[in-house]
Amino acid sequence: MSRSIIATAQAPAAIGPYSQAVRAGDTVYFSGQIPLDPVAGNLVDGDISAQTRRVFDNLAAVAQAAGGSLAQIVRVGIYVTDLANFAAVNAVMAEYFQPPYPARSTIEVSALPKAAQVEVDAIMVLD
């Protein structure tokens, strides 16, 4: 099976030795996105909702670069530094996804890169 690297300037560049996403066959594996502004490269200002919106906007840009959309995402992994933000993250996710929702896990972690409050990775299957 061939692999192809997905990259777009519409999402933040990788801040380490990894790709924004990798396509293998009809499946696209997204690296975790934190709430970085793709132009400035800075963490966005604002609360957990603002950060989560930026993350999903970044994921949408990578999905589009891969030839898909958020509607084709089948699994989401969410990492938060405080599970007290669970409801706020859910509310923002509901703005970006429609039923049937992707499978998901939400995990509290002690810290994320650049002091982000949220990071999301995903898997997408292209139709």
SVG drawing of the C-alpha trace seen along z (x, -y; Angstrom):
<svg xmlns="http://www.w3.org/2000/svg" viewBox="-27 -36 39 38">
<polyline fill="none" stroke="black" stroke-width="0.4" points="0.0,0.0 1.3,-3.4 1.5,-6.3 1.2,-9.9 1.9,-12.9 -0.9,-15.5 0.3,-19.1 -1.4,-22.5 -0.5,-26.0 -4.1,-26.5 -3.2,-24.6 -0.2,-25.0 3.0,-23.4 4.3,-20.5 6.3,-21.6 8.3,-18.3 9.3,-15.4 5.8,-14.4 3.4,-15.2 0.0,-17.0 -1.6,-13.8 -0.7,-10.6 -2.9,-8.9 -2.7,-5.1 -5.1,-3.8 -8.5,-5.4 -7.7,-6.2 -6.2,-9.4 -4.5,-9.6 -4.3,-13.1 -1.6,-14.1 -2.8,-16.0 -3.7,-19.6 -3.4,-22.2 -5.0,-25.7 -2.3,-27.4 -3.1,-30.1 -1.8,-28.8 -0.6,-32.2 1.0,-33.6 2.0,-30.3 0.9,-31.4 -1.6,-29.8 -5.0,-31.6 -6.3,-33.8 -9.4,-32.9 -11.1,-30.2 -11.4,-26.5 -14.2,-27.1 -12.1,-29.4 -9.2,-27.0 -11.4,-24.1 -12.8,-26.0 -9.3,-26.7 -8.4,-23.0 -11.4,-21.9 -10.8,-24.6 -7.2,-23.3 -8.4,-19.7 -11.0,-20.8 -8.2,-22.4 -6.1,-19.2 -9.2,-17.1 -9.8,-19.4 -6.1,-19.1 -6.6,-15.3 -9.6,-15.5 -12.2,-15.1 -14.1,-16.8 -14.9,-16.5 -18.1,-14.6 -15.8,-11.7 -14.0,-11.5 -14.7,-8.2 -12.7,-8.6 -11.6,-11.5 -9.2,-11.6 -9.5,-14.6 -6.9,-15.5 -7.7,-18.2 -5.7,-19.5 -8.9,-19.8 -11.9,-17.5 -14.0,-20.3 -13.9,-21.6 -15.6,-18.5 -19.0,-20.1 -17.5,-23.1 -15.5,-20.9 -18.6,-18.8 -20.6,-21.9 -18.0,-23.1 -17.6,-19.6 -21.4,-19.6 -20.9,-22.8 -18.6,-20.9 -20.0,-17.4 -23.5,-16.0 -24.9,-12.6 -23.8,-10.0 -20.9,-11.2 -17.5,-9.7 -16.2,-7.4 -14.3,-9.3 -12.2,-9.2 -11.6,-12.1 -8.6,-12.0 -7.3,-14.4 -3.5,-14.9 -1.1,-16.8 0.1,-19.2 0.1,-19.8 2.6,-21.5 2.8,-25.2 0.5,-25.2 -2.6,-24.5 -5.7,-23.4 -6.9,-21.0 -5.4,-18.8 -7.4,-16.6 -6.3,-13.9 -8.5,-12.0 -8.9,-9.3 -10.8,-9.9 -12.0,-7.4 -12.4,-8.8 -15.5,-7.6"/>
</svg>
